[in-house]
Amino acid sequence: MPTRKVEELRGMTNEELLERLREVEKEFFLLEAKRLMGAAEKIHLNRELRREKARILTILRERGIRI
């Protein structure tokens, strides 16, 4: 799934952001598992997913929601 821009993320509700955060964490876990098993494709996505996770967490913290 492609990463989202900050403007798109800011337009989402808190519940949508939390759901997207779960999706990003799941995708990251699966990519990392594939990388460790030696079957990695698209390893550049790890970096993008980490950044998207950071963006989501930043927006949630700005809104006063702690995870």
PyMOL Python script that loads the backbone (N, CA, C, O; Angstrom):
from pymol import cmd

cmd.read_pdbstr("""\
ATOM      1  N   MET A   1       0.844  -1.172   0.000  1.00  0.00           N
ATOM      2  CA  MET A   1       0.000   0.000   0.000  1.00  0.00           C
ATOM      3  C   MET A   1       0.895   1.242   0.000  1.00  0.00           C
ATOM      4  O   MET A   1       1.848   1.311   0.776  1.00  0.00           O
ATOM      5  N   PRO A   2       0.605   2.210  -0.849  1.00  0.00           N
ATOM      6  CA  PRO A   2       1.465   3.388  -0.913  1.00  0.00           C
ATOM      7  C   PRO A   2       1.363   4.227   0.352  1.00  0.00           C
ATOM      8  O   PRO A   2       0.339   4.236   1.035  1.00  0.00           O
ATOM      9  N   THR A   3       2.443   4.924   0.643  1.00  0.00           N
ATOM     10  CA  THR A   3       2.432   5.797   1.805  1.00  0.00           C
ATOM     11  C   THR A   3       1.592   7.029   1.510  1.00  0.00           C
ATOM     12  O   THR A   3       1.329   7.343   0.349  1.00  0.00           O
ATOM     13  N   ARG A   4       1.180   7.712   2.535  1.00  0.00           N
ATOM     14  CA  ARG A   4       0.304   8.861   2.372  1.00  0.00           C
ATOM     15  C   ARG A   4       1.033  10.143   2.713  1.00  0.00           C
ATOM     16  O   ARG A   4       1.956  10.157   3.528  1.00  0.00           O
ATOM     17  N   LYS A   5       0.603  11.216   2.078  1.00  0.00           N
ATOM     18  CA  LYS A   5       1.196  12.514   2.349  1.00  0.00           C
ATOM     19  C   LYS A   5       0.639  13.076   3.653  1.00  0.00           C
ATOM     20  O   LYS A   5      -0.417  12.653   4.125  1.00  0.00           O
ATOM     21  N   VAL A   6       1.350  14.015   4.214  1.00  0.00           N
ATOM     22  CA  VAL A   6       0.973  14.600   5.496  1.00  0.00           C
ATOM     23  C   VAL A   6      -0.417  15.230   5.413  1.00  0.00           C
ATOM     24  O   VAL A   6      -1.211  15.099   6.345  1.00  0.00           O
ATOM     25  N   GLU A   7      -0.715  15.905   4.316  1.00  0.00           N
ATOM     26  CA  GLU A   7      -2.023  16.557   4.191  1.00  0.00           C
ATOM     27  C   GLU A   7      -3.151  15.527   4.253  1.00  0.00           C
ATOM     28  O   GLU A   7      -4.187  15.768   4.873  1.00  0.00           O
ATOM     29  N   GLU A   8      -2.942  14.386   3.609  1.00  0.00           N
ATOM     30  CA  GLU A   8      -3.942  13.325   3.642  1.00  0.00           C
ATOM     31  C   GLU A   8      -4.111  12.791   5.062  1.00  0.00           C
ATOM     32  O   GLU A   8      -5.230  12.544   5.513  1.00  0.00           O
ATOM     33  N   LEU A   9      -3.003  12.618   5.751  1.00  0.00           N
ATOM     34  CA  LEU A   9      -3.052  12.088   7.110  1.00  0.00           C
ATOM     35  C   LEU A   9      -3.742  13.067   8.053  1.00  0.00           C
ATOM     36  O   LEU A   9      -4.517  12.654   8.916  1.00  0.00           O
ATOM     37  N   ARG A  10      -3.470  14.350   7.897  1.00  0.00           N
ATOM     38  CA  ARG A  10      -4.089  15.354   8.759  1.00  0.00           C
ATOM     39  C   ARG A  10      -5.597  15.428   8.545  1.00  0.00           C
ATOM     40  O   ARG A  10      -6.331  15.822   9.451  1.00  0.00           O
ATOM     41  N   GLY A  11      -6.061  15.056   7.365  1.00  0.00           N
ATOM     42  CA  GLY A  11      -7.487  15.072   7.073  1.00  0.00           C
ATOM     43  C   GLY A  11      -8.241  13.872   7.625  1.00  0.00           C
ATOM     44  O   GLY A  11      -9.469  13.824   7.556  1.00  0.00           O
ATOM     45  N   MET A  12      -7.516  12.906   8.171  1.00  0.00           N
ATOM     46  CA  MET A  12      -8.142  11.697   8.700  1.00  0.00           C
ATOM     47  C   MET A  12      -8.563  11.905  10.154  1.00  0.00           C
ATOM     48  O   MET A  12      -7.989  12.725  10.871  1.00  0.00           O
ATOM     49  N   THR A  13      -9.578  11.144  10.573  1.00  0.00           N
ATOM     50  CA  THR A  13      -9.997  11.187  11.977  1.00  0.00           C
ATOM     51  C   THR A  13      -9.002  10.401  12.821  1.00  0.00           C
ATOM     52  O   THR A  13      -8.154   9.675  12.300  1.00  0.00           O
ATOM     53  N   ASN A  14      -9.124  10.562  14.129  1.00  0.00           N
ATOM     54  CA  ASN A  14      -8.230   9.834  15.039  1.00  0.00           C
ATOM     55  C   ASN A  14      -8.362   8.324  14.863  1.00  0.00           C
ATOM     56  O   ASN A  14      -7.362   7.606  14.872  1.00  0.00           O
ATOM     57  N   GLU A  15      -9.595   7.840  14.703  1.00  0.00           N
ATOM     58  CA  GLU A  15      -9.816   6.406  14.534  1.00  0.00           C
ATOM     59  C   GLU A  15      -9.180   5.907  13.239  1.00  0.00           C
ATOM     60  O   GLU A  15      -8.595   4.825  13.206  1.00  0.00           O
ATOM     61  N   GLU A  16      -9.297   6.697  12.179  1.00  0.00           N
ATOM     62  CA  GLU A  16      -8.687   6.311  10.905  1.00  0.00           C
ATOM     63  C   GLU A  16      -7.171   6.291  11.016  1.00  0.00           C
ATOM     64  O   GLU A  16      -6.513   5.414  10.457  1.00  0.00           O
ATOM     65  N   LEU A  17      -6.619   7.255  11.737  1.00  0.00           N
ATOM     66  CA  LEU A  17      -5.170   7.281  11.931  1.00  0.00           C
ATOM     67  C   LEU A  17      -4.692   6.070  12.724  1.00  0.00           C
ATOM     68  O   LEU A  17      -3.664   5.477  12.399  1.00  0.00           O
ATOM     69  N   LEU A  18      -5.433   5.706  13.755  1.00  0.00           N
ATOM     70  CA  LEU A  18      -5.050   4.539  14.551  1.00  0.00           C
ATOM     71  C   LEU A  18      -5.121   3.261  13.716  1.00  0.00           C
ATOM     72  O   LEU A  18      -4.268   2.384  13.849  1.00  0.00           O
ATOM     73  N   GLU A  19      -6.130   3.157  12.861  1.00  0.00           N
ATOM     74  CA  GLU A  19      -6.255   1.997  11.977  1.00  0.00           C
ATOM     75  C   GLU A  19      -5.098   1.965  10.981  1.00  0.00           C
ATOM     76  O   GLU A  19      -4.522   0.906  10.734  1.00  0.00           O
ATOM     77  N   ARG A  20      -4.758   3.114  10.413  1.00  0.00           N
ATOM     78  CA  ARG A  20      -3.642   3.182   9.458  1.00  0.00           C
ATOM     79  C   ARG A  20      -2.330   2.838  10.161  1.00  0.00           C
ATOM     80  O   ARG A  20      -1.460   2.191   9.578  1.00  0.00           O
ATOM     81  N   LEU A  21      -2.190   3.269  11.406  1.00  0.00           N
ATOM     82  CA  LEU A  21      -0.990   2.942  12.177  1.00  0.00           C
ATOM     83  C   LEU A  21      -0.851   1.435  12.334  1.00  0.00           C
ATOM     84  O   LEU A  21       0.245   0.895  12.185  1.00  0.00           O
ATOM     85  N   ARG A  22      -1.953   0.750  12.634  1.00  0.00           N
ATOM     86  CA  ARG A  22      -1.912  -0.717  12.739  1.00  0.00           C
ATOM     87  C   ARG A  22      -1.516  -1.349  11.410  1.00  0.00           C
ATOM     88  O   ARG A  22      -0.730  -2.296  11.382  1.00  0.00           O
ATOM     89  N   GLU A  23      -2.054  -0.831  10.312  1.00  0.00           N
ATOM     90  CA  GLU A  23      -1.725  -1.360   8.985  1.00  0.00           C
ATOM     91  C   GLU A  23      -0.242  -1.169   8.676  1.00  0.00           C
ATOM     92  O   GLU A  23       0.415  -2.082   8.175  1.00  0.00           O
ATOM     93  N   VAL A  24       0.275   0.007   8.971  1.00  0.00           N
ATOM     94  CA  VAL A  24       1.688   0.301   8.704  1.00  0.00           C
ATOM     95  C   VAL A  24       2.580  -0.609   9.532  1.00  0.00           C
ATOM     96  O   VAL A  24       3.568  -1.138   9.022  1.00  0.00           O
ATOM     97  N   GLU A  25       2.243  -0.796  10.803  1.00  0.00           N
ATOM     98  CA  GLU A  25       3.052  -1.669  11.663  1.00  0.00           C
ATOM     99  C   GLU A  25       3.026  -3.107  11.155  1.00  0.00           C
ATOM    100  O   GLU A  25       4.045  -3.797  11.189  1.00  0.00           O
ATOM    101  N   LYS A  26       1.867  -3.560  10.687  1.00  0.00           N
ATOM    102  CA  LYS A  26       1.754  -4.920  10.151  1.00  0.00           C
ATOM    103  C   LYS A  26       2.584  -5.074   8.881  1.00  0.00           C
ATOM    104  O   LYS A  26       3.313  -6.054   8.723  1.00  0.00           O
ATOM    105  N   GLU A  27       2.468  -4.099   7.974  1.00  0.00           N
ATOM    106  CA  GLU A  27       3.251  -4.140   6.735  1.00  0.00           C
ATOM    107  C   GLU A  27       4.744  -4.145   7.035  1.00  0.00           C
ATOM    108  O   GLU A  27       5.507  -4.897   6.429  1.00  0.00           O
ATOM    109  N   PHE A  28       5.156  -3.291   7.985  1.00  0.00           N
ATOM    110  CA  PHE A  28       6.566  -3.210   8.342  1.00  0.00           C
ATOM    111  C   PHE A  28       7.056  -4.536   8.910  1.00  0.00           C
ATOM    112  O   PHE A  28       8.142  -4.997   8.561  1.00  0.00           O
ATOM    113  N   PHE A  29       6.264  -5.149   9.781  1.00  0.00           N
ATOM    114  CA  PHE A  29       6.635  -6.424  10.379  1.00  0.00           C
ATOM    115  C   PHE A  29       6.811  -7.492   9.297  1.00  0.00           C
ATOM    116  O   PHE A  29       7.782  -8.248   9.317  1.00  0.00           O
ATOM    117  N   LEU A  30       5.864  -7.550   8.349  1.00  0.00           N
ATOM    118  CA  LEU A  30       5.953  -8.556   7.286  1.00  0.00           C
ATOM    119  C   LEU A  30       7.163  -8.328   6.386  1.00  0.00           C
ATOM    120  O   LEU A  30       7.849  -9.280   6.015  1.00  0.00           O
ATOM    121  N   LEU A  31       7.427  -7.081   6.038  1.00  0.00           N
ATOM    122  CA  LEU A  31       8.601  -6.778   5.213  1.00  0.00           C
ATOM    123  C   LEU A  31       9.891  -7.126   5.940  1.00  0.00           C
ATOM    124  O   LEU A  31      10.821  -7.672   5.346  1.00  0.00           O
ATOM    125  N   GLU A  32       9.942  -6.807   7.226  1.00  0.00           N
ATOM    126  CA  GLU A  32      11.141  -7.105   8.006  1.00  0.00           C
ATOM    127  C   GLU A  32      11.351  -8.611   8.129  1.00  0.00           C
ATOM    128  O   GLU A  32      12.484  -9.089   8.066  1.00  0.00           O
ATOM    129  N   ALA A  33      10.268  -9.353   8.302  1.00  0.00           N
ATOM    130  CA  ALA A  33      10.381 -10.813   8.386  1.00  0.00           C
ATOM    131  C   ALA A  33      10.901 -11.383   7.065  1.00  0.00           C
ATOM    132  O   ALA A  33      11.758 -12.267   7.059  1.00  0.00           O
ATOM    133  N   LYS A  34      10.383 -10.878   5.960  1.00  0.00           N
ATOM    134  CA  LYS A  34      10.860 -11.338   4.656  1.00  0.00           C
ATOM    135  C   LYS A  34      12.331 -11.017   4.471  1.00  0.00           C
ATOM    136  O   LYS A  34      13.093 -11.829   3.947  1.00  0.00           O
ATOM    137  N   ARG A  35      12.729  -9.820   4.907  1.00  0.00           N
ATOM    138  CA  ARG A  35      14.130  -9.418   4.762  1.00  0.00           C
ATOM    139  C   ARG A  35      15.036 -10.348   5.569  1.00  0.00           C
ATOM    140  O   ARG A  35      16.099 -10.750   5.095  1.00  0.00           O
ATOM    141  N   LEU A  36      14.618 -10.683   6.773  1.00  0.00           N
ATOM    142  CA  LEU A  36      15.444 -11.544   7.619  1.00  0.00           C
ATOM    143  C   LEU A  36      15.523 -12.974   7.092  1.00  0.00           C
ATOM    144  O   LEU A  36      16.504 -13.678   7.332  1.00  0.00           O
ATOM    145  N   MET A  37      14.485 -13.398   6.372  1.00  0.00           N
ATOM    146  CA  MET A  37      14.494 -14.741   5.798  1.00  0.00           C
ATOM    147  C   MET A  37      15.212 -14.775   4.448  1.00  0.00           C
ATOM    148  O   MET A  37      15.397 -15.845   3.866  1.00  0.00           O
ATOM    149  N   GLY A  38      15.613 -13.609   3.954  1.00  0.00           N
ATOM    150  CA  GLY A  38      16.354 -13.559   2.711  1.00  0.00           C
ATOM    151  C   GLY A  38      15.485 -13.494   1.469  1.00  0.00           C
ATOM    152  O   GLY A  38      15.990 -13.650   0.357  1.00  0.00           O
ATOM    153  N   ALA A  39      14.209 -13.271   1.630  1.00  0.00           N
ATOM    154  CA  ALA A  39      13.308 -13.217   0.486  1.00  0.00           C
ATOM    155  C   ALA A  39      12.780 -11.793   0.286  1.00  0.00           C
ATOM    156  O   ALA A  39      11.641 -11.592  -0.135  1.00  0.00           O
ATOM    157  N   ALA A  40      13.618 -10.825   0.591  1.00  0.00           N
ATOM    158  CA  ALA A  40      13.146  -9.440   0.583  1.00  0.00           C
ATOM    159  C   ALA A  40      13.009  -8.894  -0.829  1.00  0.00           C
ATOM    160  O   ALA A  40      13.889  -9.043  -1.678  1.00  0.00           O
ATOM    161  N   GLU A  41      11.887  -8.268  -1.035  1.00  0.00           N
ATOM    162  CA  GLU A  41      11.663  -7.460  -2.219  1.00  0.00           C
ATOM    163  C   GLU A  41      11.298  -6.071  -1.714  1.00  0.00           C
ATOM    164  O   GLU A  41      10.761  -5.928  -0.616  1.00  0.00           O
ATOM    165  N   LYS A  42      11.575  -5.092  -2.479  1.00  0.00           N
ATOM    166  CA  LYS A  42      11.148  -3.730  -2.136  1.00  0.00           C
ATOM    167  C   LYS A  42      11.591  -3.326  -0.739  1.00  0.00           C
ATOM    168  O   LYS A  42      10.783  -2.852   0.060  1.00  0.00           O
ATOM    169  N   ILE A  43      12.863  -3.509  -0.445  1.00  0.00           N
ATOM    170  CA  ILE A  43      13.339  -3.184   0.896  1.00  0.00           C
ATOM    171  C   ILE A  43      13.304  -1.679   1.152  1.00  0.00           C
ATOM    172  O   ILE A  43      13.385  -1.254   2.305  1.00  0.00           O
ATOM    173  N   HIS A  44      13.187  -0.870   0.110  1.00  0.00           N
ATOM    174  CA  HIS A  44      13.087   0.573   0.294  1.00  0.00           C
ATOM    175  C   HIS A  44      11.787   0.964   0.999  1.00  0.00           C
ATOM    176  O   HIS A  44      11.688   2.064   1.544  1.00  0.00           O
ATOM    177  N   LEU A  45      10.795   0.080   0.995  1.00  0.00           N
ATOM    178  CA  LEU A  45       9.530   0.374   1.651  1.00  0.00           C
ATOM    179  C   LEU A  45       9.673   0.452   3.167  1.00  0.00           C
ATOM    180  O   LEU A  45       8.891   1.138   3.826  1.00  0.00           O
ATOM    181  N   ASN A  46      10.663  -0.242   3.729  1.00  0.00           N
ATOM    182  CA  ASN A  46      10.874  -0.187   5.181  1.00  0.00           C
ATOM    183  C   ASN A  46      11.058   1.257   5.633  1.00  0.00           C
ATOM    184  O   ASN A  46      10.460   1.691   6.618  1.00  0.00           O
ATOM    185  N   ARG A  47      11.878   1.983   4.916  1.00  0.00           N
ATOM    186  CA  ARG A  47      12.149   3.369   5.258  1.00  0.00           C
ATOM    187  C   ARG A  47      10.884   4.219   5.147  1.00  0.00           C
ATOM    188  O   ARG A  47      10.593   5.026   6.030  1.00  0.00           O
ATOM    189  N   GLU A  48      10.139   4.036   4.068  1.00  0.00           N
ATOM    190  CA  GLU A  48       8.912   4.797   3.873  1.00  0.00           C
ATOM    191  C   GLU A  48       7.877   4.482   4.953  1.00  0.00           C
ATOM    192  O   GLU A  48       7.195   5.383   5.440  1.00  0.00           O
ATOM    193  N   LEU A  49       7.760   3.217   5.323  1.00  0.00           N
ATOM    194  CA  LEU A  49       6.802   2.830   6.354  1.00  0.00           C
ATOM    195  C   LEU A  49       7.192   3.394   7.721  1.00  0.00           C
ATOM    196  O   LEU A  49       6.328   3.829   8.482  1.00  0.00           O
ATOM    197  N   ARG A  50       8.482   3.388   8.033  1.00  0.00           N
ATOM    198  CA  ARG A  50       8.941   3.969   9.299  1.00  0.00           C
ATOM    199  C   ARG A  50       8.603   5.454   9.359  1.00  0.00           C
ATOM    200  O   ARG A  50       8.176   5.967  10.392  1.00  0.00           O
ATOM    201  N   ARG A  51       8.801   6.129   8.238  1.00  0.00           N
ATOM    202  CA  ARG A  51       8.509   7.561   8.190  1.00  0.00           C
ATOM    203  C   ARG A  51       7.015   7.834   8.300  1.00  0.00           C
ATOM    204  O   ARG A  51       6.599   8.769   8.984  1.00  0.00           O
ATOM    205  N   GLU A  52       6.209   7.018   7.625  1.00  0.00           N
ATOM    206  CA  GLU A  52       4.767   7.217   7.722  1.00  0.00           C
ATOM    207  C   GLU A  52       4.290   6.975   9.153  1.00  0.00           C
ATOM    208  O   GLU A  52       3.431   7.700   9.655  1.00  0.00           O
ATOM    209  N   LYS A  53       4.841   5.967   9.801  1.00  0.00           N
ATOM    210  CA  LYS A  53       4.490   5.697  11.195  1.00  0.00           C
ATOM    211  C   LYS A  53       4.836   6.907  12.062  1.00  0.00           C
ATOM    212  O   LYS A  53       4.047   7.300  12.922  1.00  0.00           O
ATOM    213  N   ALA A  54       5.998   7.491  11.841  1.00  0.00           N
ATOM    214  CA  ALA A  54       6.409   8.666  12.608  1.00  0.00           C
ATOM    215  C   ALA A  54       5.472   9.836  12.342  1.00  0.00           C
ATOM    216  O   ALA A  54       5.132  10.579  13.263  1.00  0.00           O
ATOM    217  N   ARG A  55       5.054  10.007  11.097  1.00  0.00           N
ATOM    218  CA  ARG A  55       4.121  11.089  10.766  1.00  0.00           C
ATOM    219  C   ARG A  55       2.797  10.899  11.501  1.00  0.00           C
ATOM    220  O   ARG A  55       2.257  11.843  12.077  1.00  0.00           O
ATOM    221  N   ILE A  56       2.284   9.678  11.475  1.00  0.00           N
ATOM    222  CA  ILE A  56       1.004   9.392  12.136  1.00  0.00           C
ATOM    223  C   ILE A  56       1.115   9.648  13.636  1.00  0.00           C
ATOM    224  O   ILE A  56       0.243  10.285  14.227  1.00  0.00           O
ATOM    225  N   LEU A  57       2.179   9.155  14.246  1.00  0.00           N
ATOM    226  CA  LEU A  57       2.363   9.353  15.683  1.00  0.00           C
ATOM    227  C   LEU A  57       2.493  10.831  16.023  1.00  0.00           C
ATOM    228  O   LEU A  57       1.979  11.278  17.049  1.00  0.00           O
ATOM    229  N   THR A  58       3.172  11.591  15.179  1.00  0.00           N
ATOM    230  CA  THR A  58       3.321  13.028  15.401  1.00  0.00           C
ATOM    231  C   THR A  58       1.966  13.722  15.366  1.00  0.00           C
ATOM    232  O   THR A  58       1.664  14.545  16.230  1.00  0.00           O
ATOM    233  N   ILE A  59       1.157  13.395  14.375  1.00  0.00           N
ATOM    234  CA  ILE A  59      -0.169  14.014  14.256  1.00  0.00           C
ATOM    235  C   ILE A  59      -1.030  13.651  15.458  1.00  0.00           C
ATOM    236  O   ILE A  59      -1.718  14.511  16.007  1.00  0.00           O
ATOM    237  N   LEU A  60      -0.999  12.389  15.873  1.00  0.00           N
ATOM    238  CA  LEU A  60      -1.789  11.973  17.032  1.00  0.00           C
ATOM    239  C   LEU A  60      -1.334  12.699  18.297  1.00  0.00           C
ATOM    240  O   LEU A  60      -2.164  13.096  19.115  1.00  0.00           O
ATOM    241  N   ARG A  61      -0.042  12.872  18.459  1.00  0.00           N
ATOM    242  CA  ARG A  61       0.472  13.562  19.652  1.00  0.00           C
ATOM    243  C   ARG A  61       0.104  15.046  19.621  1.00  0.00           C
ATOM    244  O   ARG A  61      -0.185  15.644  20.658  1.00  0.00           O
ATOM    245  N   GLU A  62       0.117  15.633  18.423  1.00  0.00           N
ATOM    246  CA  GLU A  62      -0.314  17.028  18.314  1.00  0.00           C
ATOM    247  C   GLU A  62      -1.774  17.185  18.739  1.00  0.00           C
ATOM    248  O   GLU A  62      -2.161  18.222  19.277  1.00  0.00           O
ATOM    249  N   ARG A  63      -2.567  16.168  18.498  1.00  0.00           N
ATOM    250  CA  ARG A  63      -3.986  16.192  18.859  1.00  0.00           C
ATOM    251  C   ARG A  63      -4.210  15.792  20.313  1.00  0.00           C
ATOM    252  O   ARG A  63      -5.344  15.792  20.793  1.00  0.00           O
ATOM    253  N   GLY A  64      -3.138  15.454  21.007  1.00  0.00           N
ATOM    254  CA  GLY A  64      -3.236  15.115  22.428  1.00  0.00           C
ATOM    255  C   GLY A  64      -3.527  13.666  22.713  1.00  0.00           C
ATOM    256  O   GLY A  64      -3.950  13.330  23.820  1.00  0.00           O
ATOM    257  N   ILE A  65      -3.313  12.799  21.748  1.00  0.00           N
ATOM    258  CA  ILE A  65      -3.558  11.370  21.932  1.00  0.00           C
ATOM    259  C   ILE A  65      -2.220  10.669  22.093  1.00  0.00           C
ATOM    260  O   ILE A  65      -1.359  10.739  21.216  1.00  0.00           O
ATOM    261  N   ARG A  66      -2.057  10.001  23.210  1.00  0.00           N
ATOM    262  CA  ARG A  66      -0.829   9.250  23.479  1.00  0.00           C
ATOM    263  C   ARG A  66      -1.062   7.774  23.214  1.00  0.00           C
ATOM    264  O   ARG A  66      -2.137   7.237  23.485  1.00  0.00           O
ATOM    265  N   ILE A  67      -0.044   7.136  22.684  1.00  0.00           N
ATOM    266  CA  ILE A  67      -0.153   5.702  22.410  1.00  0.00           C
ATOM    267  C   ILE A  67       0.856   4.956  23.252  1.00  0.00           C
ATOM    268  O   ILE A  67       0.937   3.730  23.178  1.00  0.00           O
TER     269      ILE A  67
END
""", "prot")
cmd.dss("prot")
cmd.show_as("cartoon", "prot")
cmd.util.cbc("prot")
cmd.orient("prot")
